[in-house]
Amino acid sequence: MIAAAGDALWKNGAVCGKKFTVKCTGPRNGVPHPCTGKSVTVKVVDQCPGCPSTMDLSREAFEIIAKPVAGIINMDYKK
């Protein structure tokens, strides 16, 4: 399970290789009830320059925490 970190989280590569536990907290684009209630641990392997969010999750990681149709969600994360 992997992710790319947005500019605010990336901090010149300081989080590359770090693992975060991520959980969906709610909708961001109008899809009702996108969250599955589960969390997933991802490893940051890349930067996502200009991403409007903190992390861009791999499809496999995203599908664990949210419905794929949601596309964009609010999430919490911790190391």
N, CA, C and O atoms as a CHARMM CRD file, in Angstrom:
* protein
*
  316
    1    1 MET  N      0.85200  -1.17400   0.00000 PROA 1      0.00000
    2    1 MET  CA     0.00000   0.00000   0.00000 PROA 1      0.00000
    3    1 MET  C      0.89900   1.23900   0.00000 PROA 1      0.00000
    4    1 MET  O      1.73000   1.41500   0.89100 PROA 1      0.00000
    5    2 ILE  N      0.72200   2.07900  -0.99400 PROA 2      0.00000
    6    2 ILE  CA     1.60000   3.23200  -1.16100 PROA 2      0.00000
    7    2 ILE  C      0.79700   4.52200  -1.33100 PROA 2      0.00000
    8    2 ILE  O     -0.41000   4.50900  -1.57300 PROA 2      0.00000
    9    3 ALA  N      1.52200   5.63700  -1.19300 PROA 3      0.00000
   10    3 ALA  CA     0.92300   6.95600  -1.36600 PROA 3      0.00000
   11    3 ALA  C      1.97800   7.94500  -1.83000 PROA 3      0.00000
   12    3 ALA  O      3.17700   7.73600  -1.64300 PROA 3      0.00000
   13    4 ALA  N      1.50700   9.02600  -2.43900 PROA 4      0.00000
   14    4 ALA  CA     2.35400  10.15800  -2.77300 PROA 4      0.00000
   15    4 ALA  C      1.93500  11.29900  -1.85100 PROA 4      0.00000
   16    4 ALA  O      0.74500  11.51100  -1.62000 PROA 4      0.00000
   17    5 ALA  N      2.90400  12.02500  -1.33100 PROA 5      0.00000
   18    5 ALA  CA     2.62900  13.11200  -0.39100 PROA 5      0.00000
   19    5 ALA  C      2.48300  14.43900  -1.12300 PROA 5      0.00000
   20    5 ALA  O      3.27100  14.76200  -2.01300 PROA 5      0.00000
   21    6 GLY  N      1.46800  15.20100  -0.73800 PROA 6      0.00000
   22    6 GLY  CA     1.28200  16.54300  -1.26400 PROA 6      0.00000
   23    6 GLY  C      2.37000  17.46300  -0.72800 PROA 6      0.00000
   24    6 GLY  O      3.09400  17.11100   0.20400 PROA 6      0.00000
   25    7 ASP  N      2.47700  18.63800  -1.32400 PROA 7      0.00000
   26    7 ASP  CA     3.55300  19.58100  -0.98300 PROA 7      0.00000
   27    7 ASP  C      3.63900  19.89000   0.51000 PROA 7      0.00000
   28    7 ASP  O      4.73800  19.95900   1.06000 PROA 7      0.00000
   29    8 ALA  N      2.50400  20.07500   1.17000 PROA 8      0.00000
   30    8 ALA  CA     2.50800  20.44600   2.59200 PROA 8      0.00000
   31    8 ALA  C      3.08200  19.34600   3.48000 PROA 8      0.00000
   32    8 ALA  O      3.67600  19.62800   4.52000 PROA 8      0.00000
   33    9 LEU  N      2.90700  18.11200   3.07300 PROA 9      0.00000
   34    9 LEU  CA     3.39400  16.98300   3.86400 PROA 9      0.00000
   35    9 LEU  C      4.80200  16.55200   3.45100 PROA 9      0.00000
   36    9 LEU  O      5.56200  16.05100   4.27900 PROA 9      0.00000
   37   10 TRP  N      5.15000  16.74200   2.19200 PROA 10     0.00000
   38   10 TRP  CA     6.39700  16.24600   1.61200 PROA 10     0.00000
   39   10 TRP  C      7.64500  16.76700   2.32000 PROA 10     0.00000
   40   10 TRP  O      8.56500  16.00400   2.61400 PROA 10     0.00000
   41   11 LYS  N      7.67000  18.06100   2.58800 PROA 11     0.00000
   42   11 LYS  CA     8.78200  18.71000   3.30600 PROA 11     0.00000
   43   11 LYS  C     10.16000  18.30200   2.77600 PROA 11     0.00000
   44   11 LYS  O     10.99300  17.76600   3.50700 PROA 11     0.00000
   45   12 ASN  N     10.37400  18.57000   1.48900 PROA 12     0.00000
   46   12 ASN  CA    11.65000  18.27800   0.82500 PROA 12     0.00000
   47   12 ASN  C     12.08000  16.81800   0.95300 PROA 12     0.00000
   48   12 ASN  O     13.26800  16.51800   1.06500 PROA 12     0.00000
   49   13 GLY  N     11.10400  15.92000   0.93500 PROA 13     0.00000
   50   13 GLY  CA    11.39900  14.48900   0.97500 PROA 13     0.00000
   51   13 GLY  C     11.54700  13.89300   2.35300 PROA 13     0.00000
   52   13 GLY  O     11.88500  12.71600   2.48100 PROA 13     0.00000
   53   14 ALA  N     11.30300  14.67600   3.39300 PROA 14     0.00000
   54   14 ALA  CA    11.48200  14.18700   4.76200 PROA 14     0.00000
   55   14 ALA  C     10.56400  13.00900   5.09100 PROA 14     0.00000
   56   14 ALA  O     10.89900  12.19700   5.95200 PROA 14     0.00000
   57   15 VAL  N      9.41800  12.90200   4.42600 PROA 15     0.00000
   58   15 VAL  CA     8.48900  11.80700   4.72600 PROA 15     0.00000
   59   15 VAL  C      8.61400  10.62700   3.75400 PROA 15     0.00000
   60   15 VAL  O      7.90000   9.63400   3.88600 PROA 15     0.00000
   61   16 CYS  N      9.51000  10.73900   2.79200 PROA 16     0.00000
   62   16 CYS  CA     9.67900   9.63900   1.84500 PROA 16     0.00000
   63   16 CYS  C     10.14300   8.38600   2.59800 PROA 16     0.00000
   64   16 CYS  O     11.11700   8.42800   3.35100 PROA 16     0.00000
   65   17 GLY  N      9.44200   7.28800   2.38700 PROA 17     0.00000
   66   17 GLY  CA     9.74800   6.04300   3.07300 PROA 17     0.00000
   67   17 GLY  C      9.03900   5.86800   4.40300 PROA 17     0.00000
   68   17 GLY  O      9.08200   4.78800   4.99200 PROA 17     0.00000
   69   18 LYS  N      8.38900   6.91400   4.87800 PROA 18     0.00000
   70   18 LYS  CA     7.66100   6.84200   6.15900 PROA 18     0.00000
   71   18 LYS  C      6.29500   6.20300   5.95300 PROA 18     0.00000
   72   18 LYS  O      5.71400   6.28100   4.87000 PROA 18     0.00000
   73   19 LYS  N      5.79300   5.57000   7.00700 PROA 19     0.00000
   74   19 LYS  CA     4.47500   4.93400   6.95900 PROA 19     0.00000
   75   19 LYS  C      3.47200   5.75500   7.76200 PROA 19     0.00000
   76   19 LYS  O      3.79400   6.31000   8.81300 PROA 19     0.00000
   77   20 PHE  N      2.26000   5.81500   7.24500 PROA 20     0.00000
   78   20 PHE  CA     1.16400   6.53900   7.88400 PROA 20     0.00000
   79   20 PHE  C     -0.06900   5.66000   7.90400 PROA 20     0.00000
   80   20 PHE  O     -0.32900   4.92700   6.94900 PROA 20     0.00000
   81   21 THR  N     -0.83000   5.72700   8.98300 PROA 21     0.00000
   82   21 THR  CA    -2.12400   5.07000   9.04700 PROA 21     0.00000
   83   21 THR  C     -3.16100   6.11400   8.64600 PROA 21     0.00000
   84   21 THR  O     -3.21900   7.19800   9.22700 PROA 21     0.00000
   85   22 VAL  N     -3.97400   5.78000   7.65400 PROA 22     0.00000
   86   22 VAL  CA    -4.90600   6.72500   7.04700 PROA 22     0.00000
   87   22 VAL  C     -6.33200   6.20800   7.20400 PROA 22     0.00000
   88   22 VAL  O     -6.59900   5.01400   7.06800 PROA 22     0.00000
   89   23 LYS  N     -7.25100   7.15000   7.49800 PROA 23     0.00000
   90   23 LYS  CA    -8.66100   6.79200   7.64000 PROA 23     0.00000
   91   23 LYS  C     -9.52400   7.88000   7.00400 PROA 23     0.00000
   92   23 LYS  O     -9.26500   9.07200   7.16900 PROA 23     0.00000
   93   24 CYS  N    -10.53300   7.45700   6.28700 PROA 24     0.00000
   94   24 CYS  CA   -11.50000   8.38000   5.68100 PROA 24     0.00000
   95   24 CYS  C    -12.33500   9.01000   6.79000 PROA 24     0.00000
   96   24 CYS  O    -12.77500   8.32200   7.71200 PROA 24     0.00000
   97   25 THR  N    -12.55300  10.33800   6.69700 PROA 25     0.00000
   98   25 THR  CA   -13.37600  11.03000   7.69400 PROA 25     0.00000
   99   25 THR  C    -14.64900  11.62400   7.12000 PROA 25     0.00000
  100   25 THR  O    -15.49400  12.11400   7.86900 PROA 25     0.00000
  101   26 GLY  N    -14.80200  11.58800   5.79600 PROA 26     0.00000
  102   26 GLY  CA   -16.03500  12.11100   5.21800 PROA 26     0.00000
  103   26 GLY  C    -15.90000  12.51400   3.76700 PROA 26     0.00000
  104   26 GLY  O    -14.81100  12.47400   3.19500 PROA 26     0.00000
  105   27 PRO  N    -17.02600  12.90500   3.17400 PROA 27     0.00000
  106   27 PRO  CA   -17.05200  13.27100   1.76500 PROA 27     0.00000
  107   27 PRO  C    -16.39600  14.61500   1.49800 PROA 27     0.00000
  108   27 PRO  O    -16.32500  15.48500   2.36600 PROA 27     0.00000
  109   28 ARG  N    -15.92300  14.75400   0.27200 PROA 28     0.00000
  110   28 ARG  CA   -15.33300  16.02400  -0.12500 PROA 28     0.00000
  111   28 ARG  C    -15.90800  16.52200  -1.45000 PROA 28     0.00000
  112   28 ARG  O    -15.74300  17.69000  -1.80400 PROA 28     0.00000
  113   29 ASN  N    -16.57800  15.63800  -2.17300 PROA 29     0.00000
  114   29 ASN  CA   -17.09700  16.05600  -3.46900 PROA 29     0.00000
  115   29 ASN  C    -18.56100  15.69200  -3.68200 PROA 29     0.00000
  116   29 ASN  O    -18.99900  15.54200  -4.82300 PROA 29     0.00000
  117   30 GLY  N    -19.31700  15.54900  -2.60900 PROA 30     0.00000
  118   30 GLY  CA   -20.74900  15.31700  -2.73200 PROA 30     0.00000
  119   30 GLY  C    -21.19400  13.86900  -2.75800 PROA 30     0.00000
  120   30 GLY  O    -22.39600  13.60600  -2.74000 PROA 30     0.00000
  121   31 VAL  N    -20.26600  12.91500  -2.80100 PROA 31     0.00000
  122   31 VAL  CA   -20.66000  11.50300  -2.74900 PROA 31     0.00000
  123   31 VAL  C    -21.04600  11.19300  -1.29900 PROA 31     0.00000
  124   31 VAL  O    -20.20500  11.30100  -0.40700 PROA 31     0.00000
  125   32 PRO  N    -22.29300  10.81300  -1.05000 PROA 32     0.00000
  126   32 PRO  CA   -22.70900  10.56900   0.32900 PROA 32     0.00000
  127   32 PRO  C    -22.10700   9.29900   0.92000 PROA 32     0.00000
  128   32 PRO  O    -22.02900   8.27000   0.24900 PROA 32     0.00000
  129   33 HSD  N    -21.69500   9.37600   2.14600 PROA 33     0.00000
  130   33 HSD  CA   -21.18400   8.24000   2.91200 PROA 33     0.00000
  131   33 HSD  C    -20.09300   7.44700   2.18300 PROA 33     0.00000
  132   33 HSD  O    -20.27100   6.25500   1.93000 PROA 33     0.00000
  133   34 PRO  N    -18.96900   8.08700   1.84200 PROA 34     0.00000
  134   34 PRO  CA   -17.93000   7.38000   1.08800 PROA 34     0.00000
  135   34 PRO  C    -17.06300   6.44500   1.93800 PROA 34     0.00000
  136   34 PRO  O    -16.41200   5.55000   1.39800 PROA 34     0.00000
  137   35 CYS  N    -17.04900   6.64100   3.24500 PROA 35     0.00000
  138   35 CYS  CA   -16.10600   5.91700   4.10700 PROA 35     0.00000
  139   35 CYS  C    -16.54700   4.49000   4.41300 PROA 35     0.00000
  140   35 CYS  O    -17.73700   4.20900   4.55900 PROA 35     0.00000
  141   36 THR  N    -15.56100   3.59200   4.50800 PROA 36     0.00000
  142   36 THR  CA   -15.83300   2.19600   4.86100 PROA 36     0.00000
  143   36 THR  C    -15.71300   1.95300   6.36100 PROA 36     0.00000
  144   36 THR  O    -16.16800   0.92300   6.85900 PROA 36     0.00000
  145   37 GLY  N    -15.10600   2.88800   7.08300 PROA 37     0.00000
  146   37 GLY  CA   -14.88700   2.71500   8.51400 PROA 37     0.00000
  147   37 GLY  C    -13.56600   2.02800   8.83100 PROA 37     0.00000
  148   37 GLY  O    -13.20500   1.87900   9.99800 PROA 37     0.00000
  149   38 LYS  N    -12.84600   1.61100   7.79800 PROA 38     0.00000
  150   38 LYS  CA   -11.56400   0.93800   7.99600 PROA 38     0.00000
  151   38 LYS  C    -10.42100   1.93400   7.86800 PROA 38     0.00000
  152   38 LYS  O    -10.60700   3.05200   7.38700 PROA 38     0.00000
  153   39 SER  N     -9.23600   1.51700   8.30400 PROA 39     0.00000
  154   39 SER  CA    -8.03100   2.31600   8.10800 PROA 39     0.00000
  155   39 SER  C     -7.03000   1.45600   7.35000 PROA 39     0.00000
  156   39 SER  O     -7.18200   0.23800   7.26200 PROA 39     0.00000
  157   40 VAL  N     -6.00400   2.10300   6.80400 PROA 40     0.00000
  158   40 VAL  CA    -4.97200   1.39200   6.05000 PROA 40     0.00000
  159   40 VAL  C     -3.62600   2.05800   6.32700 PROA 40     0.00000
  160   40 VAL  O     -3.55500   3.27500   6.50200 PROA 40     0.00000
  161   41 THR  N     -2.57600   1.26900   6.36400 PROA 41     0.00000
  162   41 THR  CA    -1.22900   1.81700   6.52200 PROA 41     0.00000
  163   41 THR  C     -0.57200   1.87600   5.16000 PROA 41     0.00000
  164   41 THR  O     -0.50100   0.87800   4.44300 PROA 41     0.00000
  165   42 VAL  N     -0.08500   3.07600   4.80800 PROA 42     0.00000
  166   42 VAL  CA     0.56000   3.28800   3.51800 PROA 42     0.00000
  167   42 VAL  C      1.98000   3.79300   3.72000 PROA 42     0.00000
  168   42 VAL  O      2.29900   4.40700   4.73800 PROA 42     0.00000
  169   43 LYS  N      2.82000   3.52500   2.74100 PROA 43     0.00000
  170   43 LYS  CA     4.19300   4.01700   2.74400 PROA 43     0.00000
  171   43 LYS  C      4.29500   5.11200   1.68700 PROA 43     0.00000
  172   43 LYS  O      3.89600   4.91400   0.54000 PROA 43     0.00000
  173   44 VAL  N      4.83200   6.26800   2.07900 PROA 44     0.00000
  174   44 VAL  CA     5.02000   7.37000   1.13200 PROA 44     0.00000
  175   44 VAL  C      6.22800   7.04400   0.25500 PROA 44     0.00000
  176   44 VAL  O      7.34000   6.85600   0.74800 PROA 44     0.00000
  177   45 VAL  N      5.98800   6.98300  -1.04700 PROA 45     0.00000
  178   45 VAL  CA     7.05300   6.61500  -1.97900 PROA 45     0.00000
  179   45 VAL  C      7.34500   7.68900  -3.01600 PROA 45     0.00000
  180   45 VAL  O      8.26600   7.54000  -3.81900 PROA 45     0.00000
  181   46 ASP  N      6.56300   8.78000  -3.00900 PROA 46     0.00000
  182   46 ASP  CA     6.72600   9.80500  -4.03200 PROA 46     0.00000
  183   46 ASP  C      6.09700  11.10200  -3.56100 PROA 46     0.00000
  184   46 ASP  O      5.37800  11.14600  -2.56200 PROA 46     0.00000
  185   47 GLN  N      6.38800  12.16100  -4.31200 PROA 47     0.00000
  186   47 GLN  CA     5.78000  13.46500  -4.08100 PROA 47     0.00000
  187   47 GLN  C      4.66100  13.65900  -5.09500 PROA 47     0.00000
  188   47 GLN  O      4.74300  13.15900  -6.21700 PROA 47     0.00000
  189   48 CYS  N      3.63300  14.36900  -4.71200 PROA 48     0.00000
  190   48 CYS  CA     2.52900  14.70500  -5.60000 PROA 48     0.00000
  191   48 CYS  C      2.49000  16.23600  -5.70800 PROA 48     0.00000
  192   48 CYS  O      1.68200  16.88100  -5.04000 PROA 48     0.00000
  193   49 PRO  N      3.35500  16.81500  -6.54400 PROA 49     0.00000
  194   49 PRO  CA     3.42300  18.27900  -6.64500 PROA 49     0.00000
  195   49 PRO  C      2.09400  18.87900  -7.07400 PROA 49     0.00000
  196   49 PRO  O      1.47100  18.42700  -8.03500 PROA 49     0.00000
  197   50 GLY  N      1.67900  19.88700  -6.35900 PROA 50     0.00000
  198   50 GLY  CA     0.45000  20.58600  -6.69400 PROA 50     0.00000
  199   50 GLY  C     -0.82200  19.86400  -6.30300 PROA 50     0.00000
  200   50 GLY  O     -1.91500  20.34900  -6.59700 PROA 50     0.00000
  201   51 CYS  N     -0.71300  18.71500  -5.64600 PROA 51     0.00000
  202   51 CYS  CA    -1.92400  18.00400  -5.20700 PROA 51     0.00000
  203   51 CYS  C     -2.68500  18.87500  -4.21200 PROA 51     0.00000
  204   51 CYS  O     -2.08100  19.49200  -3.33400 PROA 51     0.00000
  205   52 PRO  N     -4.01000  18.92600  -4.34800 PROA 52     0.00000
  206   52 PRO  CA    -4.79800  19.74800  -3.43400 PROA 52     0.00000
  207   52 PRO  C     -5.00800  19.08900  -2.07500 PROA 52     0.00000
  208   52 PRO  O     -5.66700  19.65900  -1.20500 PROA 52     0.00000
  209   53 SER  N     -4.45600  17.89800  -1.88700 PROA 53     0.00000
  210   53 SER  CA    -4.64500  17.19100  -0.62100 PROA 53     0.00000
  211   53 SER  C     -3.30600  16.80200  -0.01700 PROA 53     0.00000
  212   53 SER  O     -2.25200  17.04200  -0.60600 PROA 53     0.00000
  213   54 THR  N     -3.36000  16.20700   1.14800 PROA 54     0.00000
  214   54 THR  CA    -2.13100  15.80200   1.83200 PROA 54     0.00000
  215   54 THR  C     -1.51600  14.56800   1.21400 PROA 54     0.00000
  216   54 THR  O     -0.29300  14.45500   1.13300 PROA 54     0.00000
  217   55 MET  N     -2.36800  13.61900   0.76800 PROA 55     0.00000
  218   55 MET  CA    -1.86500  12.38000   0.18100 PROA 55     0.00000
  219   55 MET  C     -2.71800  11.93400  -0.98600 PROA 55     0.00000
  220   55 MET  O     -3.92900  12.15300  -1.01800 PROA 55     0.00000
  221   56 ASP  N     -2.06200  11.30500  -1.94000 PROA 56     0.00000
  222   56 ASP  CA    -2.73000  10.65800  -3.05600 PROA 56     0.00000
  223   56 ASP  C     -2.46500   9.17300  -2.87800 PROA 56     0.00000
  224   56 ASP  O     -1.33800   8.71300  -3.06600 PROA 56     0.00000
  225   57 LEU  N     -3.49200   8.42500  -2.51900 PROA 57     0.00000
  226   57 LEU  CA    -3.33600   7.00100  -2.21100 PROA 57     0.00000
  227   57 LEU  C     -3.38100   6.14800  -3.47500 PROA 57     0.00000
  228   57 LEU  O     -4.01900   6.51000  -4.46300 PROA 57     0.00000
  229   58 SER  N     -2.69200   5.01400  -3.42400 PROA 58     0.00000
  230   58 SER  CA    -2.82100   4.03800  -4.50600 PROA 58     0.00000
  231   58 SER  C     -4.26600   3.55200  -4.52800 PROA 58     0.00000
  232   58 SER  O     -4.97100   3.63600  -3.52300 PROA 58     0.00000
  233   59 ARG  N     -4.70000   3.04600  -5.66800 PROA 59     0.00000
  234   59 ARG  CA    -6.08000   2.57800  -5.81300 PROA 59     0.00000
  235   59 ARG  C     -6.40800   1.51700  -4.75800 PROA 59     0.00000
  236   59 ARG  O     -7.48300   1.54900  -4.15900 PROA 59     0.00000
  237   60 GLU  N     -5.49100   0.58800  -4.53200 PROA 60     0.00000
  238   60 GLU  CA    -5.71700  -0.48000  -3.56900 PROA 60     0.00000
  239   60 GLU  C     -5.91900   0.06100  -2.15200 PROA 60     0.00000
  240   60 GLU  O     -6.79300  -0.40800  -1.42300 PROA 60     0.00000
  241   61 ALA  N     -5.11800   1.03700  -1.77200 PROA 61     0.00000
  242   61 ALA  CA    -5.23800   1.63800  -0.44000 PROA 61     0.00000
  243   61 ALA  C     -6.53900   2.42600  -0.31300 PROA 61     0.00000
  244   61 ALA  O     -7.22800   2.33700   0.70300 PROA 61     0.00000
  245   62 PHE  N     -6.87300   3.19700  -1.34600 PROA 62     0.00000
  246   62 PHE  CA    -8.08900   4.00500  -1.31900 PROA 62     0.00000
  247   62 PHE  C     -9.32900   3.12800  -1.17000 PROA 62     0.00000
  248   62 PHE  O    -10.23400   3.45100  -0.40000 PROA 62     0.00000
  249   63 GLU  N     -9.36800   2.01500  -1.90700 PROA 63     0.00000
  250   63 GLU  CA   -10.54200   1.14000  -1.87600 PROA 63     0.00000
  251   63 GLU  C    -10.77700   0.50300  -0.50800 PROA 63     0.00000
  252   63 GLU  O    -11.89200   0.07100  -0.21600 PROA 63     0.00000
  253   64 ILE  N     -9.76400   0.44000   0.31800 PROA 64     0.00000
  254   64 ILE  CA    -9.93300  -0.10500   1.67400 PROA 64     0.00000
  255   64 ILE  C    -10.67000   0.89100   2.57500 PROA 64     0.00000
  256   64 ILE  O    -11.48900   0.49300   3.40300 PROA 64     0.00000
  257   65 ILE  N    -10.37700   2.18000   2.41300 PROA 65     0.00000
  258   65 ILE  CA   -10.95600   3.17000   3.32400 PROA 65     0.00000
  259   65 ILE  C    -12.17500   3.90100   2.78000 PROA 65     0.00000
  260   65 ILE  O    -12.91800   4.52000   3.54200 PROA 65     0.00000
  261   66 ALA  N    -12.39100   3.83500   1.44700 PROA 66     0.00000
  262   66 ALA  CA   -13.50800   4.58400   0.85500 PROA 66     0.00000
  263   66 ALA  C    -14.01600   3.92500  -0.42100 PROA 66     0.00000
  264   66 ALA  O    -13.32300   3.12600  -1.05000 PROA 66     0.00000
  265   67 LYS  N    -15.23600   4.27900  -0.78200 PROA 67     0.00000
  266   67 LYS  CA   -15.81200   3.80300  -2.03400 PROA 67     0.00000
  267   67 LYS  C    -15.04100   4.43400  -3.19600 PROA 67     0.00000
  268   67 LYS  O    -14.83100   5.64700  -3.19500 PROA 67     0.00000
  269   68 PRO  N    -14.61900   3.65500  -4.17300 PROA 68     0.00000
  270   68 PRO  CA   -13.86100   4.20000  -5.30200 PROA 68     0.00000
  271   68 PRO  C    -14.56900   5.33700  -6.03400 PROA 68     0.00000
  272   68 PRO  O    -13.91100   6.24400  -6.54400 PROA 68     0.00000
  273   69 VAL  N    -15.89300   5.30100  -6.09200 PROA 69     0.00000
  274   69 VAL  CA   -16.64800   6.34000  -6.78500 PROA 69     0.00000
  275   69 VAL  C    -16.46300   7.71600  -6.13400 PROA 69     0.00000
  276   69 VAL  O    -16.68500   8.73700  -6.78500 PROA 69     0.00000
  277   70 ALA  N    -16.05900   7.75500  -4.86200 PROA 70     0.00000
  278   70 ALA  CA   -15.87200   9.02600  -4.15700 PROA 70     0.00000
  279   70 ALA  C    -14.74700   9.85100  -4.77100 PROA 70     0.00000
  280   70 ALA  O    -14.85100  11.07600  -4.84300 PROA 70     0.00000
  281   71 GLY  N    -13.68200   9.20400  -5.21100 PROA 71     0.00000
  282   71 GLY  CA   -12.58000   9.90700  -5.85200 PROA 71     0.00000
  283   71 GLY  C    -11.73800  10.74300  -4.91400 PROA 71     0.00000
  284   71 GLY  O    -10.52900  10.53300  -4.81300 PROA 71     0.00000
  285   72 ILE  N    -12.35300  11.68400  -4.23000 PROA 72     0.00000
  286   72 ILE  CA   -11.65400  12.56600  -3.28100 PROA 72     0.00000
  287   72 ILE  C    -12.41100  12.52100  -1.96100 PROA 72     0.00000
  288   72 ILE  O    -13.63900  12.61300  -1.93200 PROA 72     0.00000
  289   73 ILE  N    -11.66700  12.37700  -0.87100 PROA 73     0.00000
  290   73 ILE  CA   -12.27600  12.30400   0.45700 PROA 73     0.00000
  291   73 ILE  C    -11.48600  13.14800   1.45700 PROA 73     0.00000
  292   73 ILE  O    -10.34900  13.54100   1.19400 PROA 73     0.00000
  293   74 ASN  N    -12.09300  13.41200   2.58200 PROA 74     0.00000
  294   74 ASN  CA   -11.35300  13.97100   3.70900 PROA 74     0.00000
  295   74 ASN  C    -10.78900  12.80100   4.48800 PROA 74     0.00000
  296   74 ASN  O    -11.43900  11.76400   4.62500 PROA 74     0.00000
  297   75 MET  N     -9.57000  12.96700   5.00100 PROA 75     0.00000
  298   75 MET  CA    -8.96700  11.87900   5.75000 PROA 75     0.00000
  299   75 MET  C     -8.09300  12.39500   6.87200 PROA 75     0.00000
  300   75 MET  O     -7.60000  13.52300   6.84200 PROA 75     0.00000
  301   76 ASP  N     -7.91500  11.53700   7.86500 PROA 76     0.00000
  302   76 ASP  CA    -6.96500  11.76900   8.94600 PROA 76     0.00000
  303   76 ASP  C     -5.81200  10.80900   8.74000 PROA 76     0.00000
  304   76 ASP  O     -5.97900   9.72900   8.17300 PROA 76     0.00000
  305   77 TYR  N     -4.65100  11.21000   9.20100 PROA 77     0.00000
  306   77 TYR  CA    -3.49700  10.33000   9.09800 PROA 77     0.00000
  307   77 TYR  C     -2.59500  10.53100  10.30200 PROA 77     0.00000
  308   77 TYR  O     -2.56400  11.60600  10.90100 PROA 77     0.00000
  309   78 LYS  N     -1.86700   9.48600  10.64500 PROA 78     0.00000
  310   78 LYS  CA    -0.90900   9.58300  11.74900 PROA 78     0.00000
  311   78 LYS  C      0.25100   8.63800  11.46100 PROA 78     0.00000
  312   78 LYS  O      0.10400   7.63000  10.77000 PROA 78     0.00000
  313   79 LYS  N      1.40600   8.99500  12.01300 PROA 79     0.00000
  314   79 LYS  CA     2.58700   8.15600  11.82100 PROA 79     0.00000
  315   79 LYS  C      2.51900   6.94500  12.69800 PROA 79     0.00000
  316   79 LYS  O      3.42900   6.11600  12.67600 PROA 79     0.00000
